[in-house]
């Protein structure tokens, strides 16, 4: 070895002498990069950052997918690491993306990074030293920072990739999800149920503790009011502490055990969720104490959405690049098979795809994922991959063909550019990703808070296989909810103009196509041939005719977000008075008509904290609590949850004369419409036909009677055992209609003593078996064409009403026609205007439980003694 050469330790990398005047000049000096230089829009963003935002605590950089936001962020990170000696971490949603970012930075940009995945004990000593001594940027997952004992305890700069879709990754640190069907959770689930059972209605307890039986049970979600939970909160804390055991909840419990009073408790089928309204990131030192947090996002985060996700009062925004409002990244061809193809043709289409292509299948839940894995595994030659197979390494999938990667509830974080995958199969998207979102959207009509989040999920799903300006891919969409959503012009207007053009073209093409045409179109698109160029021209035309609209009420929501963060801070710190003042500030800013459901939420919050103040000794707060609860009811008078709340807390919330039973009925109709779908009529028509056919049949009449009740939004049932009643319809806690069906009788038949006695004793069966509330009224009815009654039977009919079979069938036709009519204007659960109209129509046509009962005569007045 030449002794005159400067030695350098073999385990360290040679230093680079780079210009540190700016991130741009730094990149110009990196000679190992494999790209010629920065795009214009990247340079513009970097210059704006240096000029305005180097000292900002929170900054968002919005760049469309595939336009180079990773490089922008890495240059900022590298520049600050060198010039300020900062410890920098770059957060990704998944392990696979961690390795993707590291590989991209190393091979394309000439920037050296350190990947941190897996267990902390397995991190290499050299990698840890390079990070802690500010020699290299650390790349890791969100969960590596947002956990109860993070290794990255004091970063200076945090870069948050895909920040627009990070709510679940962040909030999970402060969320306990206990699932009855999870073996590790079962002891904790049962223990919590034993605490909350005395405070629940019997029907709600059965729904949370039993397997879902109907669409209504699956969609059901409930919130235990703050005031009720305070009665058992200390007991609950002790029970969780004693039973958390090996449950995954033990990690989040570290944060929540001393702040349980700051949390909401949600119940859904076989699941209990405990969490605060927003993730209290201010209480997590590694996040809160960073010098700067840089959020990378593909969407603007309208209405303060980004601030809510990360619980920040304000986040500064870099200016989006010029032209990004008109031009999207890549090209997508949307196909909606359900609009024109039969069920058999749809299955054959999926078989062809499974046998010929590599496809990414995105579904909303694990059950659906298992179904699709089974389909592709059993009916096609595709090799099937799951989330675990590709989370850390996707090489197996992208080098296998045909193949299908089936992922549940993963609309972000896994990218397949260019030939890696050109076909996405999207099977619905849940508008609510967790019980809190489901409750606020479906039960409290506060969906405007989540509109931006829902749109982001959809956009993320669409873009998994189109990652650059020259990329292209097919997006095949299944599932009524998402197809219905995208079919509505007023919903599509919220999207980017080019995406609007793609969607419009895809919907029109899919509505009038055949199986053979669909296969031919797929071939033309994938080959990008001359035939496809004509389609491109049409998409451009539709794009130029489109303009993107702001979400309704977004300015008001953005104006209130700082006060919402104040609210969460006060609640977390036990400052009841401060929380109430924050509620008042929020309410002062929610002045847009579309935000009535959101105002109901914040009036409820305000009422709850007034009630807390009353419990703490401020007696005048009781009156204020009632006023806020009444205001909540007036803001959203059609919502059953507010009526249930008023009943539980012994105050009146009714407005405009609506009853709790009517609200529950409208909830049920919404559930039915969602379950049967609104994008096309096949499932709906089949169900309607099934009901009509059964009602006209004496043999199947009971089945039709039960189905009609469910169709009308009642909680309907029927028991088959000896001595049980025929179908019953439940209308909230107010009214139960229980029937004795005698449809096989003739007009000339005479009602026997046995039939009369059966009809008159069903009330006792209902009390004993359905456990209704004490004040619930039970109405016994007899459905029959008979017009006569045996003399000895009359003594049993004093509390029985008669519904003649011809009248029942005529009324059923009115009911079926009315639901079809209401369906034509139905958009989504929680639409307050639709609910108000539906209530008026149901009342006018005697289709509510109360108006129906009032229209039925007593059996004694209608039957003639024989």
Secondary structure, DSSP 4 states (H G I P E B T S, - for coil): --TTSPP--TTSPPP-----S-HHHHHHT-TT-SS----HHHHHHHHHHHHHTTT-SEEEEE--TTSSHHHHHHHHHHHHHHHH---EEEEESSHHHHHHHHHHIIIII---EEE--S-GGGS-HHHHHHHHTTSSEEEEEHHHHSSTT-S--S-SEEEETTGGG-HHHHHGGGEEEEETTSTTTHHHHHHHHHHHGGGS-HHHHHHHHS---SHHHHH-EEEE-HHHHTTTHHHHHHHHHHH-TTSTHHHHHHHHTT-GGG-EEEEETTEEEEE-SS--GGG-HHHHT-SEEEEEESS--GGGHHHHHHT-S--EEPPPPTTTTT--SSEEEEE-GGGT--HHHHHHHHHHHHHH-EEEEEESSHHHHHHHHHHHHHHSSPEEE-HHHHHS--HHHHT-SSEEEEEES--SS----GGG--EEEEE---S-SSHHHHIIIIIT--GGGGHHHHHHHHHHHHTTT--STT-EEEEEEE-HHHHHHHH-HHHHTTS-HHHHHHHHHHHHHHHT--HHHHHHHHHHHHHT-HHHHHHHHHHHHHHHT--PPPPTTHHHHHHHHHHHHHHHHHHHTT-HHHHHHHHHHHHTT--SGGGHHHHHHHHHHHHHHHHHHHHTT-TTHHHHHHHHHHHHHHHTTT-HHHHHHHHHTT-----TT--HHHHHHHHHHHHHHHHH-SS-SHHHHHHHHHHHHHHT-SSSHHHHHHHHHHHTT-EEE---STT--S-EEEETTTEEEEEEEETT--TT-EE-HHHHHHHHHHHHHHHHHT---TT-EEEEEEEES--EE-GGGGGG-TTEEEEEHHHHHHHHHHHHHHHHHHHTT--STT-HHHHHHHHHHHHHTT-SHHHHHHHPPBHHHHPEE-
